[in-house]
Amino acid sequence: MIRFEDVSVTYDGAAGPTVRGICFEVPEGELVLLAGPSGVGKSTVLGAVGGLVPHFTGGTLRGRVTVAGRDTRTHKPRELADVVGTVGQDPLEHFVTDTVEEELAYGMESLGLAPDVMRRRVEETLDLLGLSDLRARSIATLSGGQRQRVAIGSVLTPHPRVLVLDEPTSALDPAAAEEVLAVLQRLVHDLGTTVLMAEHRLERVVQYADRVVLLPSPGAAPVLGTPAEVMAVSPVFPPVVELGRLADWSPLPLTVRDARRRAAPLRARLADREPPRRALPARALPASAAPPPARAARTPLLSRLRRRRPPGGAPDGPARYAAEVRGLAVRRDRVEALREVDLTVSPGETVALMGRNGAGKSTLLSALVGLVAPASGSVRACGAVPHLMAPRELVRRVGLVPQEPRDLLYADTVAAECAAADRDAGAEPGTCRSLLERLLPGVTDDTHPRDLSEGQRLTLALSVVLAARPPLLLLDEPTRGLDYAAKARLAAILRALAAEGHAIVLATHDVELAAELADRVVLLAEGEVIADGPAADVVVASPSFAPQVAKVLAPRKWLTVAQVRRALA
C-alpha cells in the first residue's frame, strides 16, 4: 500500500539530506510504527506519504514514494486526499471550520459525499472518539487533547485507505489515548485500513504495532522488524523494555502483562528494600524572586497580558507559598472550567497536574500566570495577584511554557530567539543556547523556528523560559514531541531548579514524567480537585495514571526503572 524506494529529502538551504536511503513497504491492513529520537526526520517521512513533502514544504525529494500505486511526486496532496488521511503534530494547522461537527463533515464535503452518508459517519465518529458532548462546541474553546481527537476524527470520516498520524496520542490523557488506539486497531483489523504512525510515547503504542520502522539517527538507514526485534536494538524504548533489559529478560516484554508474568524473581529481590519517598525540605523563595531591573516583555503571549490588565498588584508582604489558590472558579465562554479549586505550591516543590482532557489543567496554569481572571476565589503567585500585575513585573516571577510554542517564538532564527531570551532575562549571553543544546543537541543557529519539528519548537520555548530561571515555573505538556533522552535531560534541569528553591507546576498526561519528577500529584476532574497527595500514593492508586513500573511491581510503590536500578545496586 505504501512503498519507499531509496528516498532522500533535502530542504532548501540545508547542509545535507534530512533523511536518506529510506526503503520500506507497508502492506495493506497493517499498523506500522515509525520510531526514533527527536529530529531524525520522522515527520519528513510521514509528510512524503501524503505529498506534503515536497509539494507543500519545498525541498528536493529523490527516490520514489507510492501510495496505492500513485507516485506522490506527480500527485499533489489534493489528488491523494481520497486515499490518504493525515494528522500532523499541530491540530490547529489542520482545522478549517469553527465547530466540532462542521470539522468532522468538512473532508467529506470536499469529496462530494451524499448528505445522508455524511450525517451517519459524523455520528459514528462522534461516538468512536467520545466527542458527542462536544459536537456544537467551538474548536477555539477546546483543550489541546480535545482538539487532537477532533483532528483525528476529521480524517476518519472520509474513510481513507491510509492513515498517517504524527504523534497522535501526545496531547491525550491515558484513557483517551487507549480509546483512539482501540479505534485504530478496529480500523486495521476489521476494515483493512493501513496506518503509518510516529509516536515518542512508545509505552502507549508499541504493543499495537505489526512492525516497527526505526530511524536510529539523522541520515541513517532505517531498521525494520517486529516490535520485539527492534526494541532490542533501539536507542529509544519504553520503561517496560528498560526494566526487561535491567532484569535480563529474554525476549523483552512489550506490555505490562508480559512483564508481570516474569516479574516474580525481581519482586523477590526487592522484597527487603523500600521504595524511596521524596522528602521536601522547607525552603524560602529563591533569590531570583527578588525582581531584577525592569525589562520589556518580549512575547506575543505577554503582549496579550499587557492588553488585558492594568498595572499594579505588587506583593504586599513575604510569600509563604510560591503559588496559592483558594476557592478558585473560572468560567470560559459560559463553560465552568474550574470550581472551588484549592492549591498551594511551596518553593522547591514539583507538582504534576493530571486528569482527563478538558479537566481544567491548562486553565489553572493560565490563572497562575494571569491570562484568565477568577470568577471567584483568589490566586497569588510569588506573593502577587497575577491578573492585576503589569506584565514586565509578572514575567520575572512566573514563567509559562504553553502547549503551543508559537506563542513564545517570533524571531527569524534560533540564534535570534536565544539572544533575545538572554537579554530579556538579564542572563549571561549564551545561557539560552546552552540550555537548548543540553535539551536537544544538533539544532543549528540559523534554523527558522517554523522549520523545527513540534518537539524541537517546544524545546526552544522551554529554553527561552528557563533562561530567566523564574521562581515559579509553569509547564503545559512539556514533553510533547520529546524522545526519552530529551525527557531525561529536561528532568535533570528541572530537578536542579527545584533543588535551588524554584517551584514547578506541570500539567501533563505523561505519567512517566510525573513519576520521575513530581513530589505531589494533583488530579483534576470536571474542574475540581479530586486527589492531592504524594506522587507515589496518588498514581499507584490510579490504573489510568500509574507508570509502567508501578503496574509491573504493584502493590509495592516503585515508580521508575531508575529507582529499581539503585535499589538493586
C-alpha positions in Angstrom: 0.0 0.0 0.0 2.9 2.4 0.9 6.3 2.0 -0.7 9.5 4.0 -0.2 12.2 3.3 -2.7 15.6 4.8 -1.8 14.1 8.1 -0.7 16.1 11.1 0.4 14.8 14.6 1.2 16.9 17.7 1.3 15.3 21.0 2.3 16.3 24.3 0.7 19.3 25.8 2.5 20.1 22.6 4.4 23.6 21.3 4.5 22.5 17.8 3.8 19.6 15.5 3.5 17.2 15.3 6.4 16.5 11.6 5.6 18.4 9.4 3.1 18.2 5.9 1.9 14.7 5.2 3.1 13.5 1.9 1.8 10.5 0.0 3.3 7.0 -1.1 2.5 3.8 -1.0 4.5 1.3 -3.7 3.3 -2.4 -3.1 3.2 -4.1 -3.6 6.6 -1.0 -3.2 8.8 -0.2 -0.7 11.6 3.4 0.3 11.3 5.1 2.4 14.0 7.8 4.9 12.9 10.2 5.3 15.9 13.4 7.2 16.6 14.9 10.1 18.5 13.8 13.6 18.1 15.0 15.3 14.9 15.8 12.2 12.8 13.2 13.0 10.1 10.1 11.0 11.2 7.8 13.9 10.2 9.5 14.2 6.9 8.9 10.6 6.1 5.2 10.9 7.1 4.9 14.1 5.0 6.1 12.3 1.9 3.3 9.8 2.1 0.5 12.4 1.7 2.5 14.5 -0.8 3.1 17.4 1.7 6.8 16.7 1.1 7.9 18.3 -1.3 4.7 19.9 -2.7 4.0 21.9 0.5 7.3 22.0 2.4 9.6 22.6 -0.6 12.9 21.0 -0.9 14.1 18.1 -3.1 12.8 14.5 -2.9 14.9 11.8 -4.6 13.8 8.3 -5.0 10.1 7.3 -5.2 7.2 7.2 -2.8 4.0 5.4 -3.9 0.6 5.1 -2.2 -1.9 2.7 -3.6 0.1 2.9 -6.8 0.2 6.7 -7.0 3.5 8.4 -7.2 3.5 11.3 -4.6 6.0 13.3 -6.7 3.5 13.6 -9.5 0.3 13.6 -7.4 -0.3 16.7 -5.2 -1.9 16.3 -1.8 -5.4 17.1 -3.1 -5.0 14.3 -5.6 -4.2 11.9 -2.8 -7.0 13.1 -0.4 -9.4 10.3 -1.2 -6.7 7.7 -0.3 -4.6 9.3 2.5 -5.8 11.0 5.7 -3.0 12.9 7.5 -3.0 14.3 11.0 0.1 16.4 11.9 1.6 17.2 15.2 -0.2 20.5 15.5 -4.1 20.1 15.3 -4.5 23.9 14.9 -2.9 23.8 11.5 -5.5 21.2 10.5 -8.7 23.0 11.2 -10.7 25.0 8.7 -14.1 25.4 10.3 -15.4 26.7 13.6 -17.2 23.8 15.4 -16.5 20.2 16.0 -19.4 18.9 13.9 -18.5 21.1 11.0 -14.9 20.0 11.1 -15.9 16.3 11.1 -18.0 16.9 8.0 -15.6 19.2 6.0 -13.4 16.5 4.5 -16.5 14.6 3.2 -18.0 17.7 1.7 -14.7 18.3 -0.2 -15.0 14.8 -1.6 -18.7 15.3 -2.6 -20.2 12.6 -0.4 -24.0 12.4 -0.1 -25.6 14.3 2.9 -27.1 11.1 4.4 -23.7 9.4 4.3 -22.0 12.4 5.9 -24.5 12.5 8.7 -24.1 8.8 9.5 -20.3 9.0 9.5 -20.2 12.1 11.7 -22.4 10.4 14.3 -20.3 7.2 14.2 -17.1 9.2 14.6 -18.5 11.3 17.5 -19.3 8.0 19.3 -16.0 6.3 18.4 -13.8 9.1 19.8 -16.1 10.2 22.7 -16.8 13.6 21.2 -20.6 13.5 21.2 -20.8 16.0 24.1 -18.6 18.4 22.2 -20.4 18.4 18.8 -21.6 22.0 19.0 -18.5 23.4 20.8 -16.3 26.0 19.1 -12.9 24.5 18.4 -11.3 27.5 19.9 -12.7 26.6 23.3 -11.4 23.0 23.4 -8.4 21.7 25.3 -5.3 20.6 23.4 -6.3 16.9 23.8 -9.9 17.5 22.7 -8.6 19.3 19.6 -6.3 16.3 18.8 -9.3 13.9 18.9 -11.3 16.2 16.6 -8.3 16.3 14.2 -8.2 12.5 14.2 -11.9 12.3 13.7 -11.9 14.7 10.8 -9.6 12.3 8.8 -11.6 9.2 9.8 -14.9 10.4 8.5 -13.9 10.2 4.7 -12.8 6.6 5.3 -9.4 6.8 3.8 -7.5 3.7 2.9 -4.3 5.0 4.5 -4.0 6.9 7.8 -0.8 8.9 8.5 -0.5 10.1 12.1 2.2 12.2 13.7 2.2 11.9 17.5 -1.5 11.1 17.7 -1.5 10.5 21.5 0.9 13.2 22.6 -1.8 15.5 24.0 -4.3 12.8 25.1 -4.8 11.6 28.6 -4.2 7.9 29.1 -7.8 6.8 28.8 -8.4 8.9 25.7 -5.2 7.5 24.1 -6.4 4.0 24.7 -9.7 4.8 23.1 -8.0 6.3 20.0 -5.6 3.3 19.7 -8.6 0.9 20.1 -10.3 2.7 17.2 -7.2 2.4 15.0 -6.9 -1.3 15.9 -10.5 -1.8 14.8 -9.9 0.0 11.5 -6.8 -2.1 10.8 -8.3 -5.4 11.8 -11.9 -5.0 10.6 -11.6 -2.7 7.6 -8.1 -3.3 6.4 -7.1 0.3 6.8 -3.3 0.9 6.6 -1.8 3.0 9.4 1.7 4.6 9.5 2.2 6.4 12.8 5.1 8.2 14.5 5.0 8.4 18.3 7.5 9.1 21.0 5.4 7.6 23.8 6.3 4.1 22.9 4.8 2.8 26.2 1.4 3.6 24.7 1.7 2.2 21.2 4.5 -0.3 20.6 2.3 -3.3 21.6 -0.2 -2.4 18.9 2.2 -2.3 16.0 2.6 -5.1 13.5 6.0 -3.8 12.6 8.4 -1.0 13.6 10.5 1.2 11.3 13.3 2.6 13.4 15.3 5.7 12.3 18.2 5.4 14.7 20.0 8.7 13.9 19.8 11.6 11.3 20.6 10.3 7.9 20.9 6.7 8.9 19.2 3.9 7.1 16.0 2.6 8.7 15.9 -0.7 10.7 12.8 -2.8 10.1 11.4 -5.6 12.2 8.8 -6.8 14.7 8.4 -4.6 17.8 10.4 -7.1 19.9 13.3 -7.3 17.4 13.6 -3.5 17.0 13.2 -2.7 20.7 16.2 -5.0 21.4 18.5 -2.6 19.5 16.6 0.7 19.6 18.1 3.8 21.3 14.6 4.7 22.3 12.4 2.3 24.3 9.6 2.4 26.8 10.1 1.8 30.6 8.8 -1.8 30.5 11.6 -2.6 27.9 14.2 -0.8 30.0 13.0 -2.9 33.0 13.4 -6.0 31.0 16.9 -5.1 30.0 17.8 -4.4 33.6 16.3 -7.8 34.7 17.9 -9.6 31.7 14.6 -10.9 30.5 14.5 -12.5 27.0 12.6 -11.9 24.9 12.0 -8.4 26.1 8.4 -7.6 27.3 6.4 -5.1 25.3 3.4 -4.9 27.6 2.8 -4.6 31.4 1.1 -8.0 31.2 4.2 -9.7 29.7 6.4 -8.1 32.3 4.2 -9.0 35.3 4.4 -12.7 34.2 8.1 -12.6 34.5 8.5 -10.2 37.5 8.2 -12.7 40.4 12.0 -13.1 40.8 12.5 -9.4 40.6 9.9 -8.7 43.2 11.6 -11.2 45.5 14.9 -9.4 45.1 13.2 -6.1 46.0 11.2 -7.6 48.9 13.6 -6.3 51.6 14.0 -2.9 50.1 11.7 0.1 50.5 10.8 2.3 47.5 12.2 5.8 48.1 10.0 8.6 49.4 10.7 12.1 48.4 11.1 14.4 51.3 10.6 18.1 50.6 12.5 20.4 53.0 11.1 23.8 53.9 12.5 26.5 51.7 12.4 30.2 51.2 11.7 31.6 47.8 14.9 31.6 45.7 17.0 34.7 45.5 15.8 35.2 41.9 12.3 36.0 43.3 13.6 39.5 44.0 12.7 41.5 40.9 15.6 42.4 38.7 15.6 45.8 36.9 12.6 46.2 34.7 12.8 44.8 31.2 10.3 45.0 28.3 8.1 41.9 27.8 9.2 40.1 24.7 6.4 37.8 23.5 3.0 37.9 21.9 1.8 36.0 24.9 2.9 38.8 27.2 1.6 41.4 24.9 -1.9 39.8 25.4 -1.3 40.1 29.1 -0.5 43.8 28.8 -3.7 44.4 26.9 -5.9 42.5 29.4 -5.0 44.2 32.8 -3.9 47.4 34.3 -0.5 47.8 36.0 -0.2 47.1 39.7 -0.6 44.1 42.0 2.8 44.3 43.7 3.4 41.9 46.6 2.1 43.1 49.9 4.5 41.1 52.1 6.7 38.0 52.3 5.3 35.0 50.3 4.8 31.8 52.2 4.0 29.9 49.1 5.3 30.2 45.5 1.6 29.6 44.4 -1.5 29.9 46.5 -5.0 29.2 45.1 -8.1 29.5 47.3 -11.7 28.7 46.2 -10.9 29.5 42.6 -13.6 29.4 40.0 -13.0 30.3 36.3 -15.6 30.5 33.5 -14.6 30.4 29.9 -17.2 31.0 27.2 -20.0 30.0 29.5 -18.1 26.8 30.5 -17.3 26.5 34.2 -13.7 25.4 33.7 -12.7 25.4 37.4 -14.8 25.1 40.5 -13.7 25.7 44.1 -10.0 24.8 43.5 -7.6 25.0 46.4 -3.9 24.5 45.8 -0.6 25.6 47.4 2.8 25.0 46.0 5.9 25.6 48.2 9.3 26.8 47.0 11.3 23.8 45.8 8.3 21.7 45.2 7.4 20.0 41.9 3.6 19.4 41.4 2.1 17.5 38.5 -1.4 18.4 37.4 -3.1 15.4 35.9 -6.6 14.4 34.7 -8.5 13.7 31.5 -8.6 16.2 28.6 -10.7 19.2 29.5 -10.4 18.7 33.2 -9.1 22.3 33.7 -5.3 21.8 33.9 -4.4 24.4 31.3 -6.9 26.8 32.8 -5.4 26.5 36.2 -1.9 27.4 34.7 -3.5 30.3 32.9 -4.9 31.6 36.1 -1.5 31.3 37.8 0.1 33.4 35.1 -2.7 35.9 34.9 -4.1 35.0 31.5 -7.6 34.5 33.0 -9.1 36.3 35.9 -11.0 34.4 38.6 -14.8 34.5 38.6 -14.5 34.0 42.3 -11.8 33.0 44.8 -8.2 34.2 44.8 -4.8 33.4 43.1 -1.4 34.5 44.3 1.9 33.8 42.6 5.1 34.6 44.5 3.1 37.0 46.7 1.4 38.8 43.8 -2.0 38.7 42.2 -1.2 37.7 38.6 -4.1 39.1 36.7 -3.6 42.5 38.3 0.2 42.8 37.7 2.0 44.6 34.9 3.5 42.0 32.5 7.0 43.2 32.9 6.8 42.6 36.7 4.9 39.3 36.4 7.3 37.7 33.9 10.2 38.0 36.5 8.2 35.9 39.0 6.3 33.4 36.8 7.3 31.7 33.6 4.8 29.7 31.5 5.7 27.3 28.7 2.3 26.9 26.9 1.2 23.9 24.8 1.6 26.0 21.6 5.3 27.0 21.4 4.4 29.6 18.7 3.1 31.8 21.5 6.6 32.4 22.7 8.6 32.4 19.4 8.7 35.3 17.0 12.3 35.7 15.8 13.6 34.5 12.4 16.3 32.2 13.7 17.1 30.0 16.7 20.1 32.2 17.4 18.0 35.4 17.5 15.4 33.7 19.8 18.1 32.7 22.2 19.9 36.1 22.2 16.6 37.9 22.9 15.8 35.5 25.7 19.2 36.2 27.3 18.7 39.9 27.1 15.2 39.9 28.5 16.1 37.6 31.3 19.3 39.5 32.2 21.2 36.3 31.8 24.7 35.8 30.6 24.9 35.6 26.8 24.7 32.0 25.6 22.6 30.9 28.5 19.5 30.0 26.5 21.6 28.5 23.7 23.4 26.3 26.2 20.1 25.1 27.7 18.8 24.3 24.2 22.0 22.3 23.4 21.6 20.3 26.6 18.0 19.5 26.0 18.2 18.8 22.2 21.7 18.8 20.7 22.2 19.5 17.0 19.7 22.3 16.3 21.6 24.9 14.2 21.6 28.6 14.9 20.3 29.7 11.5 17.3 27.5 11.5 13.9 29.3 11.4 11.7 28.2 14.4 8.9 27.3 12.0 11.1 24.8 10.3 11.7 22.9 13.5 9.6 19.9 14.5 7.0 20.3 17.1 9.3 18.7 19.7 12.2 21.0 18.7 10.0 24.1 18.9 8.8 23.1 22.3 12.3 22.6 23.4 13.3 26.0 22.2 10.4 27.6 24.0 11.4 25.7 27.2 14.9 27.1 26.8 13.6 30.6 26.3 11.6 30.5 29.6 14.2 28.6 31.6 16.8 31.2 30.7 15.1 33.6 33.1 15.1 31.0 35.9 11.7 32.2 37.3 10.8 31.4 40.9 7.6 29.8 39.7 7.8 27.8 36.5 4.7 26.5 34.8 4.8 23.9 32.0 1.9 22.8 29.9 2.5 19.4 28.3 6.3 19.9 28.3 7.2 16.6 26.8 5.1 16.7 23.6 7.4 15.6 20.8 10.4 14.8 23.1 12.1 11.4 23.0 13.2 9.6 26.1 16.7 11.1 26.1 15.4 14.6 25.7 12.9 14.0 28.6 15.7 12.7 30.8 17.7 15.9 30.1 14.7 18.1 30.8 14.1 16.2 34.1 17.7 16.8 35.2 17.4 20.6 34.6 14.0 20.8 36.4 15.4 18.8 39.4 18.3 21.2 39.6 15.9 24.2 39.6 13.8 22.6 42.3 16.9 22.0 44.4 17.6 25.7 44.2 14.2 26.5 45.5 12.2 27.1 42.3 8.6 25.9 42.4 7.5 23.9 39.4 3.9 23.1 38.3 3.5 21.0 35.2 0.3 19.9 33.5 0.9 16.6 31.9 -0.5 13.4 30.5 2.9 11.9 30.6 2.6 9.5 33.6 6.3 8.5 33.3 7.4 12.2 33.6 5.2 12.6 36.7 6.6 9.5 38.3 10.2 10.7 37.6 9.8 14.3 38.8 6.7 15.1 40.9 6.7 15.4 44.7 2.9 15.7 44.5 0.3 14.8 42.0 -3.0 16.8 41.8 -5.8 15.0 39.9 -8.5 17.2 38.3 -11.9 16.1 37.0 -14.6 18.4 35.6 -12.7 21.5 37.0 -12.4 20.1 40.6 -9.5 18.7 42.5 -10.3 15.0 43.3 -6.9 13.9 44.7 -3.9 15.7 46.0 -1.0 13.8 47.6 2.4 12.3 47.3 3.1 11.1 43.8 3.6 7.5 44.8 0.3 7.4 46.7 -1.8 9.1 44.0 -0.5 7.5 40.8 -0.2 3.9 42.2 -3.8 4.1 43.3 -4.9 5.1 39.7 -5.0 2.4 37.0 -5.0 5.2 34.4 -2.2 7.3 35.7 0.2 4.7 37.1 3.5 4.4 35.3 4.5 1.1 33.8 7.0 0.1 36.5 4.3 0.7 39.2 1.9 -1.6 37.3 4.5 -4.3 36.9 5.7 -4.3 40.6 2.4 -3.5 42.3 1.4 -3.4 45.1 4.9 -2.0 46.1 5.3 1.7 45.2 8.2 1.5 42.8 7.7 4.2 40.1 10.7 4.2 37.8 13.4 1.9 36.5 16.0 4.3 38.0 14.6 3.6 41.5 14.8 -0.2 40.9 18.3 0.1 39.5 19.5 2.0 42.5 17.8 -0.5 44.9 19.4 -3.5 43.2 22.8 -1.8 43.3 
